[in-house]
Each structure stands twice: as C-alpha cells, then as structure tokens.
C-alpha cells in the first residue's frame, strides 16, 4: 500500500533523551535511502551531531530534512511525534516507518503508528 507519511505518535510521558542510543540508527535508516556525494555525507554527519546535542539536552531534535532527500524525518512543533515523509505516494513509507518503529519497540518506547495524517495529504485527497 502506498502512503504519503507515517506517524510514530509517542506517549505523553516520553522524554526526548530516551532516543540517545537509537537516534543514530533511526538517522541511518532514513538517510541510507538517499544517494549521497562526499559533501552530502559531511552535511549529514554535522546534522546528526546537532540532533544528538538536542537529544542529550532532552529537547526535540531537528530531524532529517535535507533538501533533495527522498525521505525526511520530521519532528512537528507542539507534538511528541516522528513523521516519516516523502513528497509523493510511496510504498517505501510503510517500510521505513515500521523499521524506525521497530527500534522504538526494541527500546521499550511506547508509541502508536498512524498513516497519512499530514495536512498536505488531506488537501490533495480533497481534489
């Protein structure tokens, strides 16, 4: 099934620093699907470091939002949620979301999965 986005909705009591051990693996799942040159790899390493600084301070990370990336990992403002997004319908959204969800499950972080809850999807579906 093709989806626009996968939403990993985290528990209300979730603390961002609980992602310390698994965030680099989450990052790798999302970033590995984008072909990268050497400059882009350095960019990704820098942004991974900046995300880890935020997580270590128990703050919401920036996410994987690089221009031109096939997939993005978004942390929306005001919600404890991780969104895996691609700018078009894709059968890979489900796979990537479930792989990230498996990391959360292994580390006993409570969450639920929802699909296609972004405003962009609801606007396009009304057309």
PEDA-V618881 format. One record per helix or strand of 3 or more residues. SS is the DSSP state (hx for helix, st for strand). FROM is the first residue (numbers start at 0). LEN is the number of residues. Records with the same first field share a line. If there is no record, write none. Layout:
# PEDA-V618881
SS=FROM-LEN + FROM-LEN
This chain:
# PEDA-V618881
st=2-8 + 71-3 + 80-10 + 110-5
hx=15-4 + 22-9 + 37-19 + 91-15 + 118-8
